[in-house]
Amino acid sequence: MTTISDITITTDGTKPPANICVTVNCTIDATGNNSTPQVFFPAQSLGTDMTNTPGTQTWTASDTQMYDGEEQTITIICNDVEVSHTFSF
């Protein structure tokens, strides 16, 4: 079974409204079938593939978007497991 845990979100940029780089890190156990986890950043209709630190269960992805300062939600999907996580600035 796939588990997604230890989600951390970091931001880099000026106070919203502004273009801000959002980085998501998480631990994904048992990705199986060589599947690549994806993260859906706010305002994205397509997922962004996450990359793995070789030899670990740590996955990461980054994206820069215009944010307005409101609370945001990202969604991480791997196999049939979906986890949403909110963040604010």
PLY file of the C-alpha trace (Angstrom):
ply
format ascii 1.0
element vertex 89
property float x
property float y
property float z
element edge 88
property int vertex1
property int vertex2
end_header
0.00 0.00 0.00
1.23 3.49 -0.83
1.51 6.07 1.94
2.22 9.78 1.60
3.54 11.50 4.73
5.87 14.16 6.14
4.61 16.84 3.75
6.51 20.12 3.99
5.84 23.20 1.91
8.30 26.07 1.61
7.84 29.35 -0.23
10.30 31.82 -1.70
9.29 35.26 -2.88
7.93 38.58 -1.74
4.71 39.05 0.17
1.65 38.25 -2.01
0.31 39.27 -4.40
3.48 38.18 -6.18
5.13 35.36 -8.11
6.16 32.89 -5.43
8.11 29.64 -5.79
6.42 26.87 -3.82
8.39 23.70 -3.08
6.74 20.52 -1.83
8.69 17.71 -0.15
7.20 14.49 1.15
7.90 10.87 1.96
6.20 8.31 -0.25
6.45 4.68 0.74
5.83 1.91 -1.80
5.41 3.88 -5.02
5.28 0.54 -6.86
5.10 -0.13 -10.58
7.75 2.54 -11.17
4.99 5.12 -10.82
5.96 8.77 -10.49
4.01 10.79 -7.91
2.47 14.03 -9.08
1.61 17.23 -7.24
-1.16 19.57 -8.30
-0.31 23.14 -7.39
-3.13 25.72 -7.09
-4.51 26.82 -10.48
-2.96 23.84 -12.29
-5.12 21.45 -14.27
-2.20 19.09 -14.96
0.03 17.56 -12.33
3.75 18.21 -11.98
5.93 15.10 -11.74
7.85 14.84 -8.49
11.51 13.81 -8.46
13.08 11.34 -6.09
16.28 11.58 -4.10
18.01 8.33 -5.18
18.07 5.68 -2.48
15.42 7.43 -0.37
11.65 7.75 -0.19
11.88 11.56 -0.40
10.10 13.25 -3.31
10.06 16.92 -4.30
8.55 19.33 -6.83
8.55 23.11 -7.28
6.42 25.59 -9.18
6.28 29.38 -9.44
2.89 31.05 -9.72
1.16 34.31 -8.89
-0.43 34.02 -5.45
-2.84 36.41 -3.82
-2.09 35.61 -0.18
-5.18 33.46 0.43
-4.85 29.96 1.90
-3.91 27.50 -0.86
-4.22 23.72 -1.29
-1.86 21.33 -3.06
-2.74 17.73 -3.85
-0.23 14.87 -4.12
-1.25 11.72 -6.00
0.60 8.40 -6.19
-1.02 5.21 -7.41
-4.59 5.55 -6.10
-3.62 7.51 -2.98
-4.46 11.22 -2.89
-3.47 13.61 -0.10
-4.30 17.32 0.06
-2.39 19.82 2.17
-3.14 23.50 2.77
-0.65 26.29 3.24
-0.63 30.06 3.58
1.91 32.83 3.39
0 1
1 2
2 3
3 4
4 5
5 6
6 7
7 8
8 9
9 10
10 11
11 12
12 13
13 14
14 15
15 16
16 17
17 18
18 19
19 20
20 21
21 22
22 23
23 24
24 25
25 26
26 27
27 28
28 29
29 30
30 31
31 32
32 33
33 34
34 35
35 36
36 37
37 38
38 39
39 40
40 41
41 42
42 43
43 44
44 45
45 46
46 47
47 48
48 49
49 50
50 51
51 52
52 53
53 54
54 55
55 56
56 57
57 58
58 59
59 60
60 61
61 62
62 63
63 64
64 65
65 66
66 67
67 68
68 69
69 70
70 71
71 72
72 73
73 74
74 75
75 76
76 77
77 78
78 79
79 80
80 81
81 82
82 83
83 84
84 85
85 86
86 87
87 88
